[in-house]
Amino acid sequence: MPASALPATKESLRDSLFDVFSEDEILRITTDILAIESHRDAPGHETPVAIHIRDLLRREGIQAELKEVRDGRCNVIAVLPGPGGGQRLMFNGHIDTVPPGDMKRPFEPHIIDGKLYARGACDMKAGVAAQLYAMIGLKRAGVPLAGDLIFTGVIAEEDGTSLGTLDVIANGPEADMVVVAEPSDLEAIVAHKGFDYYRIDVEGVSTHSSRPTNGVSAIYKAARIITAIEEKLVVRAERRSHPLLGSASLNVAAVIGYARNEATTALRRGPGDKPPGAVVPDVCTIYLDRRRIPGESLELVEAEFEELLNELRQDDDQLVAQLHFTPACPELHSHPPLDTDPDHPLVRECLRIAFEEAGIEARPKGVPFWSDAALFNSMRGIPSIVFGPGHIGFAHSDREFVPVHELLKATRINAALAASLLSG
């Protein structure tokens, strides 16, 4: 239908849009994407699926290009342009998955009892497919857009570096609103925690274990630090709360201590193992996982760690410990929290349409997992939400699936959302 023939009301506009939809075609597009391996062990990593998506969109007359980010790994970027002057909405989704693990038939998408199984079905190729088909439907129906509808299929989310989204943020295309297709049970997610990793290196003095008082056990000193963390910093974090996320958290994830000259046997485990040498350990490392809520800054968290260590040093002049921040990669110093205004039109429209199309409670939500939405929101101040089919509990699992009915509804909601926000 040409743009000039489109009806004037949003309700009739949406009806005309949905007339071009085919559920069988949505499923075919989704299963085609799922059948292409795009995990870290696959040849070309994400690029084969990026090429497939580019070619799919080009066949529909939609502008689509590859953008190499690193080592031949490519984002795919597409634009359905408006004449200018309107808001720009970006659909964003990572096109990499975790490896198949022990999943049966991971790259042979199949439906059982209304559930579409495959590696990446939940996280998050079904969400990506729902965005792509929404874009295709808008193009076919000739919906007039006052602003651009953009799709960015990005690399490297699963390895924790988010290099694909960072490249979009640095080099464009630019957007005024972003929808990230992580699985959300078709709920509009406006907040999630951030996460950062730290380590504390504790130094001791080695000596023969027959005379331990001649040395300083790094493990004993680390134990004092861990106890203080539990009694002070964990409690302090849990007292801070967010209305959609609950409390912040701090977890001691691992502790490794040993004598340097016995490091090769320090982690040996087996029947009848003896201790790794008759030596008092002179090194111990504490690994920490800190989950930040909106309003907590990196500076605040690090200052609290340093304050605690200084207090312990004042009471014990033999305690030698150093805090280190451990970013995922040089480009991504921190994984910040997501905090989008629940009253933004992007949120309100998503809630309204999800209620109309799927009966989803019209209330913004928070989730415990992390997403690239936080990067758009924190680095550029762009209102961003998480919205997609599937439940996060099945992501990365050996029975990963997405409900077919959620995939179909997500496609309709995405298309109606873009038409509502961008149509003239």
Backbone hydrogen bonds, N-H to C=O, Kabsch-Sander energy under -0.5 kcal/mol:
donor,donor_aa,acceptor,acceptor_aa,energy
5,A,2,P,-1.4
6,L,3,A,-1.4
13,L,9,T,-2.3
14,R,10,K,-2.4
15,D,11,E,-2.0
16,S,12,S,-2.3
17,L,13,L,-2.0
18,F,14,R,-2.7
19,D,15,D,-1.2
20,V,16,S,-0.5
20,V,17,L,-1.4
21,F,18,F,-1.4
26,I,22,S,-2.3
27,L,23,E,-2.2
28,R,24,D,-2.1
29,I,25,E,-2.7
30,T,26,I,-2.2
31,T,27,L,-2.8
32,D,28,R,-2.4
33,I,29,I,-1.7
34,L,30,T,-2.3
35,A,31,T,-1.7
36,I,33,I,-1.2
37,E,35,A,-0.7
42,A,39,H,-1.7
45,H,42,A,-2.3
47,T,44,G,-2.3
49,V,46,E,-0.7
50,A,46,E,-2.0
51,I,47,T,-2.7
52,H,48,P,-1.9
53,I,49,V,-2.4
54,R,50,A,-2.6
55,D,51,I,-2.6
56,L,52,H,-2.3
57,L,53,I,-2.5
58,R,54,R,-2.4
59,R,55,D,-2.0
60,E,56,L,-0.7
60,E,57,L,-0.7
61,G,58,R,-1.9
62,I,57,L,-2.3
63,Q,79,V,-0.9
65,E,77,I,-2.7
67,K,75,N,-2.5
69,V,73,R,-3.2
70,R,73,R,-1.2
73,R,70,R,-2.4
75,N,67,K,-2.7
76,V,153,G,-2.3
77,I,65,E,-2.9
78,A,151,F,-2.7
79,V,63,Q,-1.9
80,L,149,L,-3.3
84,G,146,A,-0.8
86,G,146,A,-1.4
89,L,87,Q,-0.5
89,L,148,D,-2.3
90,M,177,M,-2.6
91,F,150,I,-3.5
92,N,179,V,-2.8
93,G,152,T,-2.1
95,I,154,V,-2.8
96,D,154,V,-0.5
97,T,38,S,-1.1
103,M,100,P,-2.0
104,K,398,D,-0.6
108,E,105,R,-1.5
110,H,117,Y,-1.6
112,I,115,K,-2.2
115,K,112,I,-1.5
116,L,402,V,-2.8
117,Y,110,H,-3.1
117,Y,115,K,-0.7
118,A,400,E,-1.4
119,R,106,P,-2.5
121,A,118,A,-1.9
124,M,122,C,-0.6
125,K,120,G,-2.5
126,A,120,G,-0.7
126,A,121,A,-0.9
128,V,124,M,-2.1
129,A,125,K,-2.7
130,A,126,A,-2.3
131,Q,127,G,-1.4
132,L,128,V,-2.6
133,Y,129,A,-2.7
134,A,130,A,-1.3
135,M,131,Q,-2.0
136,I,132,L,-2.4
137,G,133,Y,-2.9
138,L,134,A,-2.1
139,K,135,M,-2.0
140,R,136,I,-2.8
141,A,137,G,-2.4
142,G,138,L,-0.7
142,G,139,K,-0.8
143,V,138,L,-1.8
146,A,422,L,-4.1
147,G,422,L,-0.7
149,L,80,L,-2.3
150,I,89,L,-2.9
150,I,148,D,-0.5
151,F,78,A,-2.8
152,T,91,F,-2.5
153,G,76,V,-3.0
154,V,93,G,-2.2
154,V,152,T,-0.7
160,G,157,E,-1.6
161,T,156,A,-0.7
162,S,156,A,-2.5
163,L,156,A,-0.5
164,G,155,I,-1.5
166,L,162,S,-2.4
167,D,163,L,-1.9
168,V,164,G,-1.7
169,I,165,T,-2.6
170,A,166,L,-2.2
171,N,167,D,-2.8
172,G,168,V,-2.4
176,D,88,R,-2.7
177,M,88,R,-1.5
178,V,383,P,-1.9
179,V,90,M,-2.8
180,V,385,I,-2.9
181,A,92,N,-2.1
184,S,388,G,-1.9
185,D,390,G,-2.2
186,L,388,G,-2.0
187,E,184,S,-1.4
189,I,187,E,-0.8
189,I,386,V,-2.5
190,V,188,A,-0.6
190,V,365,K,-2.4
191,A,365,K,-1.1
192,H,338,L,-1.3
193,K,367,V,-0.8
194,G,292,R,-2.8
195,F,335,H,-1.8
196,D,290,R,-2.0
198,Y,288,L,-2.1
199,R,324,H,-2.4
200,I,286,I,-2.3
201,D,199,R,-0.5
201,D,322,Q,-2.5
202,V,200,I,-0.6
202,V,284,C,-3.2
203,E,320,V,-2.8
204,G,282,D,-2.4
205,V,216,V,-2.3
209,S,278,A,-2.1
211,R,208,H,-2.0
214,N,211,R,-1.8
215,G,212,P,-1.7
216,V,205,V,-2.3
218,A,216,V,-0.6
218,A,281,P,-2.5
221,K,217,S,-1.8
222,A,218,A,-2.3
223,A,219,I,-2.3
224,R,220,Y,-1.6
225,I,221,K,-1.7
226,I,222,A,-2.7
227,T,223,A,-2.4
228,A,224,R,-2.1
229,I,225,I,-2.5
230,E,226,I,-2.5
231,E,227,T,-2.5
232,K,228,A,-2.2
233,L,228,A,-0.8
234,V,229,I,-2.9
235,V,230,E,-0.5
236,R,232,K,-2.3
237,A,233,L,-2.6
238,E,234,V,-2.3
239,R,235,V,-1.0
240,R,236,R,-0.7
240,R,237,A,-1.1
242,H,246,G,-1.8
246,G,242,H,-2.5
248,A,237,A,-1.1
248,A,240,R,-1.3
249,S,291,R,-1.8
251,N,289,D,-2.4
253,A,251,N,-0.9
253,A,287,Y,-2.1
254,A,287,Y,-1.2
256,I,285,T,-2.3
258,Y,283,V,-2.4
262,E,259,A,-2.1
263,A,260,R,-1.6
265,T,262,E,-1.5
266,A,262,E,-0.6
266,A,263,A,-0.8
268,R,265,T,-1.3
273,D,270,G,-1.8
277,G,275,P,-2.6
279,V,277,G,-1.7
280,V,207,T,-3.1
282,D,258,Y,-0.7
283,V,258,Y,-1.4
284,C,202,V,-1.9
285,T,256,I,-2.9
286,I,200,I,-2.3
287,Y,254,A,-3.0
287,Y,285,T,-0.5
288,L,198,Y,-3.0
289,D,251,N,-2.6
290,R,196,D,-2.8
290,R,288,L,-0.5
291,R,249,S,-2.3
291,R,289,D,-0.5
292,R,194,G,-1.3
292,R,290,R,-0.7
296,E,293,I,-2.2
297,S,295,G,-0.6
301,V,297,S,-2.0
302,E,298,L,-2.8
303,A,299,E,-2.2
304,E,300,L,-1.9
305,F,301,V,-1.8
306,E,302,E,-2.5
307,E,303,A,-2.4
308,L,304,E,-1.9
309,L,305,F,-2.4
310,N,306,E,-2.5
311,E,307,E,-2.0
312,L,308,L,-2.0
313,R,309,L,-2.5
314,Q,310,N,-2.0
315,D,311,E,-1.1
316,D,312,L,-1.1
319,L,316,D,-1.6
320,V,203,E,-0.7
320,V,318,Q,-0.7
321,A,319,L,-0.5
322,Q,201,D,-2.1
324,H,199,R,-2.8
326,T,197,Y,-2.7
328,A,332,L,-0.7
329,C,332,L,-1.0
332,L,329,C,-0.6
333,H,331,E,-0.7
335,H,195,F,-1.0
338,L,192,H,-2.2
340,T,190,V,-2.8
344,H,341,D,-1.9
347,V,344,H,-0.7
348,R,344,H,-2.5
349,E,345,P,-2.7
350,C,346,L,-1.9
351,L,347,V,-2.6
352,R,348,R,-2.4
353,I,349,E,-2.8
354,A,350,C,-2.5
355,F,351,L,-1.9
356,E,352,R,-2.1
357,E,353,I,-2.9
358,A,354,A,-2.1
359,G,355,F,-1.5
360,I,354,A,-1.5
363,R,361,E,-2.3
365,K,188,A,-2.2
367,V,191,A,-1.8
374,A,371,S,-1.4
375,L,372,D,-1.3
376,F,372,D,-1.3
377,N,373,A,-2.1
378,S,374,A,-2.9
379,M,375,L,-2.3
380,R,375,L,-0.5
380,R,376,F,-1.3
381,G,377,N,-0.8
382,I,376,F,-1.9
385,I,178,V,-2.2
386,V,189,I,-1.9
387,F,180,V,-2.8
387,F,385,I,-0.5
394,F,391,H,-2.1
395,A,392,I,-1.4
397,S,394,F,-1.3
400,E,397,S,-0.9
402,V,116,L,-1.7
404,V,114,G,-2.6
407,L,403,P,-1.9
408,L,404,V,-2.3
409,K,405,H,-2.1
410,A,406,E,-2.9
411,T,407,L,-1.7
412,R,408,L,-1.7
413,I,409,K,-2.7
414,N,410,A,-2.6
415,A,411,T,-2.1
416,A,412,R,-2.7
417,L,413,I,-2.7
418,A,414,N,-2.4
419,A,415,A,-2.5
420,S,416,A,-2.4
421,L,417,L,-2.6
422,L,418,A,-2.4
423,S,419,A,-1.7
424,G,144,P,-0.9
